[in-house]
Amino acid sequence: MKARLVVLSASLLVLAACATGPAPVVRPYPVSPNAAGPAYPARCHTCGRVVRIDVIPGDRRTDGSGAVIGGIVGGVLGNQVGKGDGRKAATVGGVVAGAVIGNQVQKNANGAPSYDIRVQMDDGRRLIYNQRELGDIRVGSYVDMYDGRVHLVH
């Protein structure tokens, strides 16, 4: 019985760790009226140079969905333990513990910073891509945009 509880608890933690952040945002930013054509010769339609990177702090707020999911899973796990009043107490304890854990997991997932990567495209467009990781991308890096993300061109 304890082994089942351990396995189910581990499964809850693994599922909670799979929470993802918001989808990347791509939006144009204004071109100055004095811009005289593209800054770089057009090589490809999805390529350009990184001109600026801004760090966007994470938002540690939650919408309650992590607590709800954690509470449900905790209640199911707690219901597997004991008999009679002991089972009821374990179920209530599981709901409370699961809700607390689920809420904290959601806070941690939302708390990570993201980066606004401003790119001067080869064809003159200027775009901002928002993503969670930079990798080796720096100001001046030549990049390609695909799959909704900025990728370093080697």
N, CA, C and O of each residue as an XYZ file, in Angstrom:
616
protein
N       0.829     -1.190      0.000
C       0.000      0.000      0.000
C       0.872      1.252      0.000
O       0.591      2.213     -0.716
N       1.947      1.234      0.819
C       2.825      2.392      0.865
C       3.553      2.569     -0.468
O       3.795      3.695     -0.903
N       3.899      1.458     -1.110
C       4.584      1.550     -2.396
C       3.690      2.225     -3.427
O       4.157      3.033     -4.230
N       2.408      1.894     -3.402
C       1.460      2.509     -4.333
C       1.385      4.015     -4.085
O       1.351      4.806     -5.028
N       1.361      4.405     -2.811
C       1.302      5.817     -2.461
C       2.559      6.551     -2.931
O       2.477      7.669     -3.439
N       3.713      5.920     -2.759
C       4.974      6.533     -3.198
C       4.981      6.700     -4.712
O       5.376      7.750     -5.218
N       4.547      5.671     -5.438
C       4.525      5.739     -6.901
C       3.552      6.820     -7.375
O       3.868      7.584     -8.287
N       2.382      6.884     -6.765
C       1.402      7.892     -7.158
C       1.888      9.301     -6.810
O       1.670     10.238     -7.578
N       2.540      9.455     -5.667
C       3.091     10.766     -5.304
C       4.170     11.202     -6.281
O       4.215     12.359     -6.698
N       5.041     10.262     -6.641
C       6.096     10.578     -7.609
C       5.480     10.960     -8.945
O       5.962     11.876     -9.611
N       4.426     10.269     -9.341
C       3.750     10.596    -10.602
C       3.183     12.004    -10.566
O       3.251     12.724    -11.562
N       2.622     12.408     -9.426
C       2.097     13.764     -9.272
C       3.196     14.789     -9.464
O       3.009     15.776    -10.176
N       4.330     14.566     -8.842
C       5.435     15.520     -8.961
C       5.964     15.592    -10.387
O       6.297     16.674    -10.870
N       6.044     14.446    -11.068
C       6.531     14.432    -12.448
C       5.559     15.187    -13.350
O       5.983     15.979    -14.192
N       4.261     14.947    -13.179
C       3.272     15.654    -13.997
C       3.280     17.147    -13.707
O       3.158     17.954    -14.628
N       3.421     17.521    -12.451
C       3.443     18.941    -12.101
C       4.662     19.636    -12.683
O       4.596     20.817    -13.024
N       5.770     18.924    -12.800
C       6.991     19.517    -13.345
C       6.883     19.762    -14.841
O       7.698     20.487    -15.410
N       5.894     19.172    -15.477
C       5.733     19.324    -16.921
C       4.984     20.598    -17.299
O       4.711     20.819    -18.479
N       4.650     21.430    -16.332
C       3.929     22.670    -16.631
C       4.766     23.529    -17.569
O       5.983     23.634    -17.416
N       4.102     24.139    -18.537
C       4.817     24.973    -19.499
C       4.406     26.423    -19.346
O       3.331     26.728    -18.829
N       5.266     27.306    -19.798
C       4.986     28.732    -19.753
C       4.165     29.160    -20.949
O       3.723     28.328    -21.740
N       3.968     30.423    -21.076
C       3.176     30.939    -22.190
C       3.885     30.737    -23.529
O       5.107     30.606    -23.588
N       3.094     30.715    -24.600
C       3.641     30.546    -25.943
C       4.474     31.770    -26.323
O       4.200     32.879    -25.863
N       5.492     31.567    -27.162
C       6.308     32.701    -27.580
C       5.464     33.755    -28.306
O       4.512     33.420    -29.012
N       5.815     35.000    -28.129
C       5.094     36.109    -28.751
C       6.006     36.743    -29.800
O       7.162     37.060    -29.523
N       5.477     36.920    -30.989
C       6.223     37.595    -32.042
C       5.419     38.823    -32.429
O       4.246     38.716    -32.787
N       6.048     39.989    -32.359
C       5.338     41.209    -32.721
C       6.308     42.192    -33.369
O       7.467     42.284    -32.963
N       5.845     42.911    -34.356
C       6.726     43.903    -34.975
C       6.891     45.106    -34.061
O       5.997     45.412    -33.272
N       8.017     45.786    -34.158
C       8.154     47.053    -33.459
C       8.406     48.127    -34.496
O       8.878     47.825    -35.592
N       8.099     49.382    -34.171
C       8.106     50.426    -35.193
C       9.484     50.681    -35.787
O      10.500     50.647    -35.094
N       9.487     50.935    -37.072
C      10.716     51.295    -37.784
C      10.805     52.813    -37.758
O       9.806     53.500    -37.967
N      11.988     53.334    -37.505
C      12.121     54.791    -37.459
C      11.890     55.353    -38.861
O      12.270     54.722    -39.847
N      11.275     56.526    -38.962
C      10.970     57.089    -40.275
C      12.230     57.410    -41.076
O      12.157     57.600    -42.290
N      13.378     57.471    -40.414
C      14.626     57.785    -41.112
C      15.361     56.535    -41.590
O      16.450     56.629    -42.157
N      14.762     55.363    -41.358
C      15.431     54.124    -41.766
C      15.543     54.087    -43.280
O      14.551     54.258    -43.988
N      16.728     53.868    -43.764
C      16.959     53.863    -45.214
C      17.193     52.438    -45.700
O      18.323     52.063    -46.014
N      16.136     51.653    -45.763
C      16.245     50.289    -46.275
C      16.801     49.321    -45.248
O      17.036     49.688    -44.097
N      17.009     48.089    -45.670
C      17.473     47.065    -44.747
C      18.896     47.343    -44.271
O      19.727     47.875    -45.008
N      19.152     46.967    -43.015
C      20.477     47.179    -42.438
C      21.480     46.154    -42.958
O      22.688     46.390    -42.914
N      20.990     45.026    -43.448
C      21.860     43.951    -43.927
C      21.324     43.475    -45.278
O      20.117     43.530    -45.515
N      22.194     43.016    -46.151
C      21.695     42.500    -47.422
C      20.814     41.278    -47.176
O      21.114     40.447    -46.319
N      19.726     41.180    -47.936
C      18.784     40.082    -47.736
C      19.437     38.748    -48.060
O      19.839     38.511    -49.199
N      19.544     37.881    -47.071
C      20.085     36.539    -47.258
C      18.951     35.515    -47.236
O      18.902     34.594    -48.051
N      18.046     35.704    -46.280
C      16.880     34.820    -46.216
C      15.743     35.590    -45.558
O      15.971     36.574    -44.855
N      14.538     35.141    -45.790
C      13.362     35.851    -45.304
C      13.194     35.736    -43.787
O      12.549     36.588    -43.176
N      13.760     34.706    -43.177
C      13.572     34.478    -41.742
C      14.838     34.735    -40.934
O      14.915     34.347    -39.768
N      15.836     35.388    -41.541
C      17.116     35.612    -40.861
C      17.325     37.087    -40.538
O      16.736     37.966    -41.167
N      18.179     37.341    -39.542
C      18.503     38.710    -39.188
C      19.536     38.769    -38.075
O      20.045     37.742    -37.626
N      19.842     40.002    -37.631
C      20.812     40.244    -36.554
C      20.086     40.678    -35.293
O      19.131     41.452    -35.350
N      20.541     40.181    -34.169
C      19.994     40.596    -32.877
C      20.542     41.983    -32.567
O      21.756     42.187    -32.539
N      19.636     42.937    -32.333
C      20.068     44.307    -32.046
C      19.884     44.674    -30.575
O      20.480     45.638    -30.095
N      19.065     43.912    -29.864
C      18.844     44.206    -28.449
C      18.167     43.025    -27.787
O      17.370     42.324    -28.410
N      18.488     42.806    -26.511
C      17.846     41.761    -25.719
C      17.412     42.374    -24.389
O      18.231     42.939    -23.665
N      16.134     42.260    -24.074
C      15.592     42.768    -22.816
C      15.146     41.593    -21.950
O      14.490     40.672    -22.437
N      15.501     41.625    -20.664
C      15.066     40.596    -19.707
C      13.702     41.007    -19.158
O      13.527     42.122    -18.667
N      12.743     40.092    -19.249
C      11.398     40.330    -18.736
C      11.238     39.465    -17.480
O      11.243     38.238    -17.575
N      11.097     40.093    -16.304
C      10.987     39.295    -15.074
C       9.764     38.393    -15.117
O       8.743     38.731    -15.715
N       9.889     37.243    -14.472
C       8.774     36.304    -14.408
C       7.660     36.817    -13.513
O       7.890     37.649    -12.635
N       6.481     36.328    -13.735
C       5.307     36.692    -12.962
C       4.955     35.506    -12.076
O       4.499     34.479    -12.578
N       5.157     35.626    -10.777
C       4.955     34.498     -9.872
C       3.498     34.339     -9.435
O       3.213     33.595     -8.496
N       2.582     35.024    -10.100
C       1.171     34.848     -9.752
C       0.664     33.522    -10.299
O       1.228     32.967    -11.241
N      -0.403     33.028     -9.697
C      -1.021     31.794    -10.172
C      -2.492     32.059    -10.476
O      -3.090     33.011     -9.974
N      -3.049     31.197    -11.303
C      -4.472     31.322    -11.605
C      -5.302     30.282    -10.859
O      -6.515     30.209    -11.055
N      -4.671     29.480    -10.012
C      -5.388     28.490     -9.219
C      -5.462     27.121     -9.848
O      -5.812     26.152     -9.173
N      -5.140     27.013    -11.134
C      -5.260     25.710    -11.793
C      -4.268     24.690    -11.221
O      -4.589     23.505    -11.128
N      -3.073     25.139    -10.838
C      -2.106     24.219    -10.231
C      -2.614     23.686     -8.910
O      -2.450     22.502     -8.614
N      -3.234     24.552     -8.104
C      -3.783     24.129     -6.817
C      -4.940     23.149     -7.014
O      -5.057     22.169     -6.278
N      -5.785     23.410     -7.997
C      -6.933     22.530     -8.244
C      -6.455     21.148     -8.686
O      -6.893     20.133     -8.145
N      -5.566     21.114     -9.658
C      -5.060     19.826    -10.146
C      -4.316     19.091     -9.036
O      -4.496     17.887     -8.852
N      -3.476     19.824     -8.293
C      -2.758     19.201     -7.182
C      -3.699     18.676     -6.119
O      -3.471     17.597     -5.573
N      -4.763     19.424     -5.810
C      -5.746     18.983     -4.828
C      -6.472     17.728     -5.258
O      -6.703     16.832     -4.447
N      -6.833     17.656     -6.530
C      -7.512     16.457     -7.046
C      -6.606     15.246     -6.944
O      -7.010     14.199     -6.436
N      -5.374     15.390     -7.430
C      -4.439     14.262     -7.397
C      -4.127     13.880     -5.950
O      -4.071     12.695     -5.622
N      -3.925     14.869     -5.088
C      -3.660     14.583     -3.679
C      -4.824     13.876     -3.006
O      -4.614     12.967     -2.204
N      -6.045     14.281     -3.321
C      -7.229     13.625     -2.767
C      -7.342     12.187     -3.215
O      -7.674     11.307     -2.421
N      -7.066     11.940     -4.495
C      -7.107     10.563     -5.010
C      -6.044      9.709     -4.317
O      -6.306      8.570     -3.932
N      -4.843     10.271     -4.162
C      -3.773      9.526     -3.487
C      -4.118      9.280     -2.020
O      -3.924      8.174     -1.516
N      -4.625     10.299     -1.337
C      -4.982     10.151      0.069
C      -6.094      9.147      0.283
O      -6.139      8.486      1.321
N      -6.987      9.021     -0.673
C      -8.096      8.083     -0.573
C      -7.643      6.629     -0.676
O      -8.408      5.717     -0.362
N      -6.423      6.411     -1.107
C      -5.895      5.054     -1.245
C      -5.361      4.511      0.076
O      -5.004      3.337      0.167
N      -5.305      5.364      1.101
C      -4.672      4.999      2.368
C      -5.724      4.781      3.450
O      -6.677      5.553      3.554
N      -5.556      3.732      4.257
C      -6.370      3.514      5.451
C      -7.780      3.054      5.178
O      -8.157      2.739      4.049
N      -8.570      3.024      6.286
C      -9.976      2.607      6.232
C     -10.795      3.548      7.109
O     -10.264      4.131      8.054
N     -12.056      3.698      6.813
C     -12.969      4.475      7.658
C     -12.537      5.917      7.826
O     -12.257      6.621      6.855
N     -12.489      6.352      9.115
C     -12.129      7.741      9.416
C     -10.689      8.054      9.018
O     -10.380      9.183      8.636
N      -9.809      7.057      9.108
C      -8.416      7.256      8.687
C      -8.325      7.581      7.208
O      -7.527      8.424      6.799
N      -9.135      6.918      6.415
C      -9.157      7.183      4.974
C      -9.667      8.588      4.691
O      -9.139      9.285      3.824
N     -10.701      9.004      5.429
C     -11.244     10.360      5.249
C     -10.191     11.411      5.586
O     -10.011     12.391      4.863
N      -9.500     11.183      6.700
C      -8.457     12.136      7.109
C      -7.324     12.169      6.088
O      -6.804     13.237      5.767
N      -6.942     11.000      5.579
C      -5.866     10.938      4.581
C      -6.294     11.633      3.285
O      -5.485     12.291      2.631
N      -7.567     11.484      2.921
C      -8.070     12.140      1.709
C      -8.026     13.658      1.866
O      -7.570     14.367      0.969
N      -8.500     14.152      3.002
C      -8.480     15.600      3.243
C      -7.035     16.103      3.271
O      -6.719     17.132      2.674
N      -6.169     15.379      3.963
C      -4.750     15.770      4.006
C      -4.124     15.767      2.622
O      -3.320     16.640      2.296
N      -4.495     14.774      1.800
C      -3.979     14.697      0.428
C      -4.430     15.872     -0.418
O      -3.659     16.408     -1.214
N      -5.701     16.276     -0.241
C      -6.226     17.418     -0.991
C      -5.452     18.685     -0.625
O      -5.043     19.450     -1.498
N      -5.258     18.894      0.679
C      -4.567     20.102      1.134
C      -3.110     20.099      0.667
O      -2.629     21.085      0.108
N      -2.415     18.988      0.898
C      -1.000     18.913      0.504
C      -0.846     19.040     -1.009
O       0.049     19.737     -1.487
N      -1.715     18.369     -1.761
C      -1.653     18.445     -3.222
C      -1.906     19.848     -3.735
O      -1.256     20.290     -4.682
N      -2.861     20.564     -3.110
C      -3.153     21.933     -3.532
C      -1.963     22.844     -3.273
O      -1.619     23.675     -4.114
N      -1.333     22.692     -2.113
C      -0.166     23.523     -1.787
C       0.976     23.244     -2.764
O       1.603     24.168     -3.281
N       1.237     21.956     -3.010
C       2.331     21.580     -3.925
C       2.026     22.063     -5.339
O       2.902     22.622     -5.999
N       0.798     21.856     -5.816
C       0.427     22.273     -7.168
C       0.532     23.769     -7.357
O       0.972     24.230     -8.410
N       0.135     24.538     -6.350
C       0.233     25.996     -6.433
C       1.694     26.439     -6.490
O       2.036     27.344     -7.251
N       2.557     25.811     -5.691
C       3.974     26.173     -5.687
C       4.637     25.822     -7.017
O       5.462     26.584     -7.521
N       4.280     24.676     -7.581
C       4.843     24.284     -8.883
C       4.457     25.308     -9.947
O       5.282     25.681    -10.781
N       3.202     25.761     -9.918
C       2.768     26.762    -10.894
C       3.499     28.091    -10.678
O       3.876     28.741    -11.653
N       3.707     28.504     -9.440
C       4.464     29.733     -9.161
C       5.877     29.636     -9.720
O       6.373     30.576    -10.340
N       6.522     28.492     -9.496
C       7.890     28.322     -9.987
C       7.945     28.357    -11.510
O       8.862     28.941    -12.087
N       6.969     27.734    -12.157
C       6.949     27.724    -13.626
C       6.734     29.136    -14.172
O       7.336     29.507    -15.180
N       5.885     29.922    -13.519
C       5.597     31.279    -13.988
C       6.664     32.280    -13.574
O       6.719     33.379    -14.126
N       7.517     31.924    -12.610
C       8.484     32.863    -12.066
C       9.754     33.013    -12.872
O      10.531     33.936    -12.624
N       9.989     32.130    -13.832
C      11.219     32.200    -14.623
C      11.169     33.412    -15.559
O      10.114     33.722    -16.113
N      12.299     34.095    -15.735
C      12.302     35.253    -16.638
C      12.213     34.807    -18.100
O      12.502     33.658    -18.432
N      11.811     35.730    -18.954
C      11.845     35.495    -20.395
C      12.639     36.640    -21.022
O      13.022     37.589    -20.339
N      12.877     36.539    -22.309
C      13.714     37.519    -22.993
C      13.006     38.026    -24.236
O      12.531     37.234    -25.050
N      12.933     39.350    -24.386
C      12.476     39.970    -25.633
C      13.711     40.150    -26.504
O      14.601     40.935    -26.175
N      13.761     39.427    -27.607
C      14.907     39.474    -28.515
C      14.497     40.309    -29.720
O      13.636     39.900    -30.498
N      15.115     41.485    -29.876
C      14.800     42.388    -30.994
C      15.738     42.053    -32.144
O      16.960     42.034    -31.993
N      15.129     41.789    -33.299
C      15.893     41.334    -34.458
C      15.652     42.259    -35.642
O      14.511     42.560    -35.991
N      16.747     42.707    -36.256
C      16.688     43.457    -37.520
C      16.791     42.404    -38.621
O      17.856     41.828    -38.840
N      15.679     42.156    -39.310
C      15.633     41.119    -40.337
C      16.423     41.570    -41.570
O      16.587     42.767    -41.803
N      16.906     40.613    -42.349
C      17.670     40.901    -43.559
C      16.871     41.762    -44.542
O      17.442     42.566    -45.279
N      15.534     41.584    -44.548
C      14.718     42.331    -45.507
C      14.257     43.687    -44.948
O      13.432     44.357    -45.568
N      14.785     44.101    -43.777
C      14.474     45.411    -43.225
C      13.437     45.411    -42.116
O      13.336     46.385    -41.369
N      12.668     44.345    -41.994
C      11.679     44.298    -40.911
C      12.391     44.265    -39.569
O      13.532     43.814    -39.459
N      11.699     44.750    -38.559
C      12.201     44.677    -37.187
C      11.163     43.932    -36.367
O       9.998     44.327    -36.325
N      11.585     42.853    -35.714
C      10.663     42.015    -34.954
C      11.170     41.812    -33.539
O      12.363     41.930    -33.260
N      10.231     41.503    -32.651
C      10.573     41.129    -31.278
C      10.053     39.711    -31.063
O       8.877     39.425    -31.284
N      10.935     38.846    -30.635
C      10.569     37.481    -30.268
C      10.737     37.350    -28.771
O      11.737     37.806    -28.217
N       9.768     36.730    -28.107
C       9.878     36.493    -26.672
C      10.033     35.005    -26.451
O       9.232     34.208    -26.940
N      11.081     34.628    -25.703
C      11.284     33.218    -25.387
C      11.977     33.080    -24.040
O      12.562     34.033    -23.526
N      11.902     31.883    -23.480
C      12.411     31.631    -22.126
C      13.925     31.482    -22.061
O      14.529     31.862    -21.058
N      14.551     30.945    -23.094
C      15.997     30.710    -23.043
C      16.700     31.464    -24.166
O      16.139     31.675    -25.241
N      17.942     31.865    -23.892
C      18.757     32.530    -24.908
C      19.756     31.579    -25.553
O      20.105     31.746    -26.722
N      20.213     30.596    -24.810
C      21.293     29.766    -25.316
C      22.528     30.630    -25.492
O      22.907     31.354    -24.572
N      23.168     30.569    -26.662
C      24.359     31.377    -26.942
C      24.035     32.660    -27.708
O      24.946     33.326    -28.200
N      22.767     33.012    -27.816
C      22.365     34.205    -28.562
C      22.769     35.452    -27.787
O      22.486     35.575    -26.596
N      23.434     36.375    -28.478
C      23.878     37.643    -27.902
C      23.542     38.779    -28.871
O      23.174     38.524    -30.017
N      23.663     40.015    -28.424
C      23.500     41.153    -29.328
C      24.563     41.022    -30.419
O      25.739     40.804    -30.126
N      24.144     41.155    -31.668
C      25.050     41.002    -32.803
C      25.006     39.619    -33.432
O      25.521     39.434    -34.535
N      24.401     38.634    -32.756
C      24.320     37.275    -33.306
C      23.455     37.261    -34.563
O      22.447     37.962    -34.649
N      23.867     36.454    -35.529
C      23.054     36.237    -36.726
C      22.146     35.062    -36.434
O      22.620     33.988    -36.064
N      20.830     35.252    -36.597
C      19.849     34.265    -36.171
C      18.844     33.961    -37.271
O      18.688     34.715    -38.231
N      18.171     32.836    -37.097
C      17.097     32.402    -37.979
C      15.874     32.149    -37.099
O      16.006     31.607    -36.002
N      14.697     32.533    -37.564
C      13.480     32.347    -36.796
C      12.649     31.244    -37.436
O      12.232     31.349    -38.589
N      12.417     30.188    -36.667
C      11.515     29.119    -37.089
C      10.984     28.416    -35.855
O      11.574     28.492    -34.777
N       9.870     27.735    -36.024
C       9.174     27.080    -34.915
C       8.834     28.072    -33.805
O       8.783     27.688    -32.637
N       8.600     29.351    -34.148
C       8.238     30.363    -33.175
C       9.353     30.763    -32.236
O       9.095     31.365    -31.194
N      10.605     30.436    -32.586
C      11.745     30.726    -31.728
C      12.900     31.287    -32.534
O      12.974     31.120    -33.751
N      13.806     31.963    -31.825
C      15.024     32.488    -32.428
C      16.125     31.431    -32.261
O      16.369     30.943    -31.157
N      16.781     31.089    -33.370
C      17.846     30.075    -33.339
C      19.132     30.686    -33.893
O      19.110     31.379    -34.910
N      20.231     30.431    -33.228
C      21.537     30.908    -33.655
C      21.955     30.208    -34.948
O      21.838     28.988    -35.068
N      22.446     30.997    -35.924
C      22.964     30.427    -37.167
C      24.464     30.271    -36.977
O      25.160     31.231    -36.645
N      24.949     29.073    -37.185
C      26.390     28.806    -36.966
C      27.178     29.010    -38.221
O      28.396     28.832    -38.221
